[in-house]
Amino acid sequence: MIAADGPFHDDKPLPTRDAISDILDVTQTGPDRFTGSAGAHNHIGSVFGGRLLAQALLAGMKTVEALPASSFHAYFLAAGRTDRRLDYQVARLRDSRRFANRQITACQDGRAIFTMMAEFHAPEEGFVHQNAAMPVVPPPERVAPIQHFVRERAAELEQAVTHNFAAALAIEMRPIAPEDYFLARPTEAARSFWFRQSGAATVEDSRLQQCLLAFASDYWLGGAAAIPHFLPTNSGEFLITSMDHAMWFHGPARCEAWMLHHTSSPSAGDGLGLTTGRIFGRDGRLIASTAQECLMRRLQA
């Protein structure tokens, strides 16, 4: 639920690093073959995983008539280069009256860097329930953007934080109580944040909105597993990188509207940390569920 407190009060959109038209830049090059823009260089030095999720899902959609996505499971196989376009190959695994399944593989220079299994399903009448409750948080208008927090607390923050979060990000993001995990290092491996993509207002197609939600779902998900152990961003001492990503769509979403991503990590061990997430509309409706496992490694001095 939304609590009406918090000193900040502003809802002006901030610029984001990735233009909506560029994220959705997927064109057909042959039978079940597509190419997409790899995006601009960023602080991680490789293709943003959310871009691979969005474009692979879109490539699969282009081979499926009308059906919306219901879920996908993906693996990041190798880092992608931002100076090369991405090539997508779609394999048609099933087409039935209400379901379609696709496997989409992204390659660069002939090498597979990413693969996704996606399912599409025609909505139908059925049983309905929602047991997941949105956490009690302030409304997004009363939560400061991450850039605002970084500027205000720069003297207290590690250099990696200001380097990674001071400029335009992949999505517009407002974290709930960022001092809890940037400064206090809590024992609970969880964090919540409001997010949106203001440019999505120009996108009418509900399936394209699913692709944009997939893009946004990769941001700040897996890092929750690192919170009790180290600052969840790459530095000279620690490495954190996504290994896989899963998502289930529970209902339609408009990505220009604020949504809350509540993430928590149930387990970490053997160099890997698992995080699960729930994406809520500000009305408390559960829009999607997410899961991601990350490699978490202390670097040798």
C-alpha positions as a Markdown table, in Angstrom:
| # | Residue | x | y | z |
|---|---|---|---|---|
| 1 | Met | 0.0 | 0.0 | 0.0 |
| 2 | Ile | 1.0 | 3.6 | -0.4 |
| 3 | Ala | 1.8 | 5.7 | 2.6 |
| 4 | Ala | 1.3 | 9.5 | 2.3 |
| 5 | Asp | 4.6 | 10.7 | 3.8 |
| 6 | Gly | 8.1 | 11.7 | 2.7 |
| 7 | Pro | 9.7 | 15.2 | 2.4 |
| 8 | Phe | 10.4 | 15.1 | -1.3 |
| 9 | His | 7.6 | 16.2 | -3.6 |
| 10 | Asp | 8.3 | 16.2 | -7.4 |
| 11 | Asp | 7.0 | 14.2 | -10.4 |
| 12 | Lys | 9.0 | 15.8 | -13.2 |
| 13 | Pro | 10.4 | 13.1 | -15.5 |
| 14 | Leu | 14.1 | 12.7 | -15.8 |
| 15 | Pro | 16.0 | 11.9 | -19.1 |
| 16 | Thr | 16.9 | 8.2 | -19.5 |
| 17 | Arg | 19.9 | 6.7 | -21.2 |
| 18 | Asp | 18.0 | 4.5 | -23.7 |
| 19 | Ala | 15.4 | 6.0 | -26.1 |
| 20 | Ile | 12.2 | 3.9 | -26.5 |
| 21 | Ser | 12.6 | 3.8 | -30.3 |
| 22 | Asp | 16.2 | 2.5 | -29.9 |
| 23 | Ile | 15.2 | -0.3 | -27.4 |
| 24 | Leu | 12.5 | -1.4 | -29.9 |
| 25 | Asp | 14.8 | -1.2 | -32.9 |
| 26 | Val | 14.4 | -4.8 | -34.1 |
| 27 | Thr | 14.1 | -5.4 | -37.9 |
| 28 | Gln | 13.7 | -8.5 | -39.9 |
| 29 | Thr | 16.6 | -9.6 | -42.0 |
| 30 | Gly | 15.4 | -13.0 | -43.2 |
| 31 | Pro | 13.1 | -15.9 | -42.3 |
| 32 | Asp | 12.8 | -15.8 | -38.5 |
| 33 | Arg | 16.0 | -13.7 | -38.4 |
| 34 | Phe | 16.2 | -10.2 | -36.9 |
| 35 | Thr | 18.7 | -7.6 | -36.0 |
| 36 | Gly | 18.7 | -5.0 | -33.2 |
| 37 | Ser | 20.6 | -2.0 | -31.9 |
| 38 | Ala | 23.1 | -2.9 | -29.1 |
| 39 | Gly | 22.8 | 0.6 | -27.5 |
| 40 | Ala | 25.3 | 3.1 | -26.3 |
| 41 | His | 28.3 | 2.4 | -24.2 |
| 42 | Asn | 27.5 | 2.3 | -20.5 |
| 43 | His | 29.2 | 1.9 | -17.1 |
| 44 | Ile | 29.1 | -1.9 | -17.2 |
| 45 | Gly | 31.0 | -1.8 | -20.6 |
| 46 | Ser | 28.7 | -4.3 | -22.3 |
| 47 | Val | 25.1 | -4.6 | -23.7 |
| 48 | Phe | 22.6 | -4.0 | -21.0 |
| 49 | Gly | 20.8 | -7.3 | -20.2 |
| 50 | Gly | 17.4 | -5.6 | -20.3 |
| 51 | Arg | 17.9 | -4.7 | -23.9 |
| 52 | Leu | 18.6 | -8.4 | -24.8 |
| 53 | Leu | 15.4 | -9.3 | -22.9 |
| 54 | Ala | 13.3 | -6.7 | -24.7 |
| 55 | Gln | 14.6 | -7.3 | -28.2 |
| 56 | Ala | 14.6 | -11.1 | -28.0 |
| 57 | Leu | 11.0 | -11.0 | -26.7 |
| 58 | Leu | 10.1 | -8.6 | -29.6 |
| 59 | Ala | 11.8 | -10.8 | -32.1 |
| 60 | Gly | 9.7 | -13.8 | -30.9 |
| 61 | Met | 6.6 | -11.7 | -31.0 |
| 62 | Lys | 7.2 | -10.9 | -34.7 |
| 63 | Thr | 6.7 | -14.6 | -35.4 |
| 64 | Val | 3.6 | -14.9 | -33.3 |
| 65 | Glu | 0.4 | -13.3 | -34.5 |
| 66 | Ala | -1.5 | -11.3 | -31.8 |
| 67 | Leu | -0.8 | -13.4 | -28.8 |
| 68 | Pro | 0.7 | -11.6 | -25.8 |
| 69 | Ala | 3.6 | -13.0 | -23.8 |
| 70 | Ser | 2.8 | -14.9 | -20.7 |
| 71 | Ser | 6.4 | -15.7 | -19.5 |
| 72 | Phe | 10.0 | -16.2 | -20.5 |
| 73 | His | 13.2 | -17.8 | -19.2 |
| 74 | Ala | 16.5 | -16.5 | -20.4 |
| 75 | Tyr | 20.3 | -17.1 | -19.9 |
| 76 | Phe | 23.1 | -14.6 | -20.4 |
| 77 | Leu | 25.9 | -16.6 | -22.0 |
| 78 | Ala | 28.5 | -14.0 | -22.7 |
| 79 | Ala | 28.9 | -10.2 | -22.6 |
| 80 | Gly | 27.7 | -8.4 | -25.7 |
| 81 | Arg | 29.6 | -5.5 | -27.3 |
| 82 | Thr | 27.9 | -2.2 | -27.8 |
| 83 | Asp | 29.8 | -1.5 | -31.0 |
| 84 | Arg | 28.1 | -4.4 | -32.9 |
| 85 | Arg | 24.5 | -4.9 | -33.7 |
| 86 | Leu | 22.7 | -7.9 | -32.3 |
| 87 | Asp | 21.5 | -10.8 | -34.5 |
| 88 | Tyr | 18.4 | -12.8 | -33.3 |
| 89 | Gln | 17.4 | -16.2 | -34.6 |
| 90 | Val | 13.9 | -17.5 | -33.7 |
| 91 | Ala | 13.0 | -21.2 | -33.5 |
| 92 | Arg | 9.3 | -22.0 | -33.7 |
| 93 | Leu | 8.7 | -24.7 | -31.1 |
| 94 | Arg | 4.9 | -24.7 | -30.8 |
| 95 | Asp | 1.9 | -23.1 | -32.4 |
| 96 | Ser | -1.6 | -24.0 | -31.2 |
| 97 | Arg | -4.9 | -22.3 | -30.9 |
| 98 | Arg | -4.1 | -20.5 | -27.6 |
| 99 | Phe | -0.3 | -21.1 | -27.1 |
| 100 | Ala | 2.9 | -20.4 | -29.0 |
| 101 | Asn | 6.5 | -21.2 | -27.8 |
| 102 | Arg | 9.6 | -19.7 | -29.2 |
| 103 | Gln | 13.3 | -20.0 | -28.6 |
| 104 | Ile | 15.3 | -16.9 | -29.4 |
| 105 | Thr | 19.1 | -16.8 | -29.6 |
| 106 | Ala | 21.1 | -13.5 | -29.8 |
| 107 | Cys | 24.5 | -13.6 | -31.5 |
| 108 | Gln | 27.4 | -11.3 | -32.2 |
| 109 | Asp | 30.1 | -12.2 | -34.7 |
| 110 | Gly | 28.5 | -15.7 | -35.0 |
| 111 | Arg | 28.8 | -16.4 | -31.3 |
| 112 | Ala | 25.7 | -17.0 | -29.1 |
| 113 | Ile | 25.7 | -14.5 | -26.2 |
| 114 | Phe | 22.1 | -14.9 | -25.0 |
| 115 | Thr | 19.1 | -17.3 | -25.3 |
| 116 | Met | 15.5 | -17.1 | -24.3 |
| 117 | Met | 12.5 | -19.5 | -24.1 |
| 118 | Ala | 9.3 | -17.5 | -24.4 |
| 119 | Glu | 5.7 | -18.5 | -24.1 |
| 120 | Phe | 2.7 | -16.6 | -25.6 |
| 121 | His | -0.9 | -17.2 | -24.5 |
| 122 | Ala | -4.3 | -15.9 | -25.6 |
| 123 | Pro | -6.1 | -14.6 | -22.5 |
| 124 | Glu | -9.1 | -16.7 | -21.4 |
| 125 | Glu | -11.7 | -16.9 | -18.7 |
| 126 | Gly | -10.4 | -18.7 | -15.6 |
| 127 | Phe | -9.8 | -18.6 | -11.8 |
| 128 | Val | -8.4 | -15.4 | -10.4 |
| 129 | His | -6.6 | -14.6 | -7.1 |
| 130 | Gln | -3.8 | -12.4 | -5.9 |
| 131 | Asn | -2.1 | -13.2 | -2.6 |
| 132 | Ala | 0.9 | -10.9 | -3.0 |
| 133 | Ala | 0.5 | -7.6 | -1.2 |
| 134 | Met | 2.4 | -4.5 | -2.2 |
| 135 | Pro | 4.7 | -3.2 | 0.6 |
| 136 | Val | 3.7 | 0.0 | 2.4 |
| 137 | Val | 5.8 | 2.7 | 0.8 |
| 138 | Pro | 5.6 | 6.5 | 0.1 |
| 139 | Pro | 4.1 | 7.4 | -3.3 |
| 140 | Pro | 6.7 | 8.0 | -6.1 |
| 141 | Glu | 6.1 | 11.8 | -6.0 |
| 142 | Arg | 7.5 | 11.8 | -2.4 |
| 143 | Val | 10.5 | 9.6 | -3.2 |
| 144 | Ala | 13.7 | 11.3 | -4.6 |
| 145 | Pro | 15.2 | 10.1 | -7.8 |
| 146 | Ile | 18.4 | 8.1 | -7.3 |
| 147 | Gln | 20.4 | 10.9 | -9.0 |
| 148 | His | 19.1 | 13.3 | -6.3 |
| 149 | Phe | 20.2 | 11.0 | -3.5 |
| 150 | Val | 23.6 | 10.5 | -5.0 |
| 151 | Arg | 24.2 | 14.3 | -5.3 |
| 152 | Glu | 23.0 | 15.0 | -1.8 |
| 153 | Arg | 25.0 | 12.2 | -0.1 |
| 154 | Ala | 28.1 | 12.1 | -2.4 |
| 155 | Ala | 30.5 | 12.7 | 0.5 |
| 156 | Glu | 29.3 | 9.6 | 2.3 |
| 157 | Leu | 29.0 | 7.3 | -0.7 |
| 158 | Glu | 31.6 | 5.0 | -2.3 |
| 159 | Gln | 32.9 | 6.2 | -5.6 |
| 160 | Ala | 31.4 | 3.4 | -7.5 |
| 161 | Val | 27.9 | 4.6 | -6.5 |
| 162 | Thr | 28.4 | 8.1 | -7.7 |
| 163 | His | 30.0 | 6.9 | -10.9 |
| 164 | Asn | 27.2 | 4.5 | -11.8 |
| 165 | Phe | 24.1 | 6.4 | -10.6 |
| 166 | Ala | 24.8 | 10.2 | -11.0 |
| 167 | Ala | 24.0 | 10.4 | -14.7 |
| 168 | Ala | 21.0 | 9.3 | -16.8 |
| 169 | Leu | 20.1 | 5.6 | -16.2 |
| 170 | Ala | 18.4 | 3.0 | -18.4 |
| 171 | Ile | 15.1 | 3.8 | -16.6 |
| 172 | Glu | 13.8 | 6.5 | -14.3 |
| 173 | Met | 14.1 | 5.1 | -10.8 |
| 174 | Arg | 13.2 | 6.2 | -7.3 |
| 175 | Pro | 14.5 | 3.8 | -4.6 |
| 176 | Ile | 12.8 | 3.5 | -1.2 |
| 177 | Ala | 15.2 | 4.3 | 1.6 |
| 178 | Pro | 18.4 | 4.0 | -0.4 |
| 179 | Glu | 20.5 | 4.9 | 2.6 |
| 180 | Asp | 19.5 | 1.5 | 4.1 |
| 181 | Tyr | 21.6 | -0.4 | 1.5 |
| 182 | Phe | 24.1 | 2.1 | 0.2 |
| 183 | Leu | 25.2 | 3.2 | 3.7 |
| 184 | Ala | 23.8 | 0.9 | 6.4 |
| 185 | Arg | 24.4 | -2.5 | 4.9 |
| 186 | Pro | 21.3 | -4.3 | 6.3 |
| 187 | Thr | 21.1 | -8.0 | 7.0 |
| 188 | Glu | 17.9 | -8.3 | 5.0 |
| 189 | Ala | 18.6 | -8.8 | 1.3 |
| 190 | Ala | 15.7 | -6.7 | 0.0 |
| 191 | Arg | 15.0 | -3.4 | -1.7 |
| 192 | Ser | 12.1 | -1.7 | -3.4 |
| 193 | Phe | 12.0 | 1.1 | -5.9 |
| 194 | Trp | 9.5 | 3.0 | -8.1 |
| 195 | Phe | 10.4 | 3.0 | -11.8 |
| 196 | Arg | 8.9 | 4.2 | -15.1 |
| 197 | Gln | 9.8 | 5.0 | -18.7 |
| 198 | Ser | 8.2 | 8.3 | -19.6 |
| 199 | Gly | 8.8 | 7.8 | -23.4 |
| 200 | Ala | 6.6 | 4.8 | -23.3 |
| 201 | Ala | 3.5 | 7.1 | -23.5 |
| 202 | Thr | 4.0 | 7.1 | -27.3 |
| 203 | Val | 3.7 | 3.3 | -27.5 |
| 204 | Glu | 0.1 | 2.1 | -28.2 |
| 205 | Asp | 0.8 | -1.6 | -28.8 |
| 206 | Ser | 0.3 | -3.6 | -25.5 |
| 207 | Arg | 2.8 | -6.2 | -26.6 |
| 208 | Leu | 5.5 | -3.6 | -27.1 |
| 209 | Gln | 4.7 | -2.4 | -23.6 |
| 210 | Gln | 5.5 | -5.9 | -22.5 |
| 211 | Cys | 8.9 | -5.7 | -24.2 |
| 212 | Leu | 9.6 | -2.4 | -22.4 |
| 213 | Leu | 8.6 | -3.9 | -19.1 |
| 214 | Ala | 11.0 | -6.7 | -19.7 |
| 215 | Phe | 13.7 | -4.1 | -20.4 |
| 216 | Ala | 13.0 | -2.4 | -17.1 |
| 217 | Ser | 12.7 | -5.6 | -15.1 |
| 218 | Asp | 16.5 | -6.3 | -15.4 |
| 219 | Tyr | 17.5 | -3.1 | -13.7 |
| 220 | Trp | 18.4 | -3.5 | -10.0 |
| 221 | Leu | 16.9 | -7.0 | -9.7 |
| 222 | Gly | 19.7 | -9.5 | -9.0 |
| 223 | Gly | 21.8 | -7.1 | -6.9 |
| 224 | Ala | 19.5 | -7.5 | -3.9 |
| 225 | Ala | 21.4 | -10.7 | -3.2 |
| 226 | Ala | 24.6 | -8.8 | -2.6 |
| 227 | Ile | 23.2 | -6.2 | -0.1 |
| 228 | Pro | 24.2 | -8.1 | 3.1 |
| 229 | His | 27.7 | -8.7 | 1.7 |
| 230 | Phe | 29.0 | -5.8 | -0.4 |
| 231 | Leu | 27.8 | -2.8 | -2.3 |
| 232 | Pro | 25.7 | -4.2 | -5.1 |
| 233 | Thr | 27.6 | -2.6 | -8.0 |
| 234 | Asn | 30.9 | -3.7 | -9.7 |
| 235 | Ser | 34.1 | -2.2 | -8.3 |
| 236 | Gly | 37.7 | -3.1 | -8.0 |
| 237 | Glu | 36.9 | -5.5 | -5.2 |
| 238 | Phe | 33.7 | -7.2 | -6.2 |
| 239 | Leu | 32.1 | -8.6 | -9.3 |
| 240 | Ile | 28.4 | -9.0 | -9.8 |
| 241 | Thr | 26.9 | -10.2 | -13.1 |
| 242 | Ser | 23.5 | -11.6 | -14.2 |
| 243 | Met | 23.4 | -15.3 | -15.2 |
| 244 | Asp | 19.8 | -15.7 | -16.0 |
| 245 | His | 16.4 | -13.9 | -15.9 |
| 246 | Ala | 12.8 | -15.1 | -15.7 |
| 247 | Met | 9.6 | -13.2 | -15.9 |
| 248 | Trp | 5.9 | -13.9 | -15.7 |
| 249 | Phe | 3.3 | -11.4 | -17.0 |
| 250 | His | 0.1 | -11.3 | -14.9 |
| 251 | Gly | -1.7 | -8.4 | -16.6 |
| 252 | Pro | -1.3 | -5.4 | -18.8 |
| 253 | Ala | 1.0 | -2.5 | -17.9 |
| 254 | Arg | 1.7 | 1.0 | -19.2 |
| 255 | Cys | 5.4 | 1.7 | -18.7 |
| 256 | Glu | 5.1 | 5.4 | -18.6 |
| 257 | Ala | 3.2 | 5.0 | -15.3 |
| 258 | Trp | 4.9 | 4.5 | -12.0 |
| 259 | Met | 5.4 | 0.8 | -10.9 |
| 260 | Leu | 7.0 | -0.6 | -7.8 |
| 261 | His | 9.5 | -3.4 | -8.1 |
| 262 | His | 9.9 | -5.1 | -4.7 |
| 263 | Thr | 12.9 | -7.4 | -4.7 |
| 264 | Ser | 14.3 | -9.9 | -2.1 |
| 265 | Ser | 16.9 | -12.6 | -2.1 |
| 266 | Pro | 16.0 | -15.9 | -0.4 |
| 267 | Ser | 19.4 | -17.5 | -0.8 |
| 268 | Ala | 23.1 | -17.0 | -1.8 |
| 269 | Gly | 25.8 | -19.6 | -1.9 |
| 270 | Asp | 28.5 | -21.2 | -4.0 |
| 271 | Gly | 29.2 | -17.9 | -5.7 |
| 272 | Leu | 25.6 | -17.4 | -6.8 |
| 273 | Gly | 22.8 | -15.3 | -5.4 |
| 274 | Leu | 19.1 | -15.6 | -6.2 |
| 275 | Thr | 16.7 | -12.7 | -6.2 |
| 276 | Thr | 12.9 | -12.8 | -6.8 |
| 277 | Gly | 10.8 | -9.7 | -7.5 |
| 278 | Arg | 7.2 | -8.6 | -7.8 |
| 279 | Ile | 6.2 | -5.6 | -9.9 |
| 280 | Phe | 3.1 | -3.8 | -8.7 |
| 281 | Gly | 1.0 | -0.9 | -10.1 |
| 282 | Arg | 0.5 | 1.9 | -7.7 |
| 283 | Asp | -3.1 | 0.6 | -7.2 |
| 284 | Gly | -1.5 | -2.6 | -5.7 |
| 285 | Arg | -2.3 | -4.8 | -8.7 |
| 286 | Leu | 0.4 | -7.4 | -9.3 |
| 287 | Ile | 1.6 | -6.8 | -12.9 |
| 288 | Ala | 4.5 | -9.3 | -13.1 |
| 289 | Ser | 6.9 | -11.6 | -11.2 |
| 290 | Thr | 10.6 | -11.8 | -11.8 |
| 291 | Ala | 13.6 | -13.9 | -10.8 |
| 292 | Gln | 17.3 | -13.6 | -11.5 |
| 293 | Glu | 20.5 | -15.4 | -10.4 |
| 294 | Cys | 23.8 | -13.5 | -10.2 |
| 295 | Leu | 27.4 | -14.5 | -10.0 |
| 296 | Met | 28.8 | -12.7 | -6.9 |
| 297 | Arg | 32.6 | -12.9 | -6.6 |
| 298 | Arg | 35.3 | -11.2 | -4.5 |
| 299 | Leu | 38.1 | -10.2 | -6.8 |
| 300 | Gln | 41.7 | -11.0 | -5.9 |
| 301 | Ala | 43.9 | -8.1 | -4.9 |
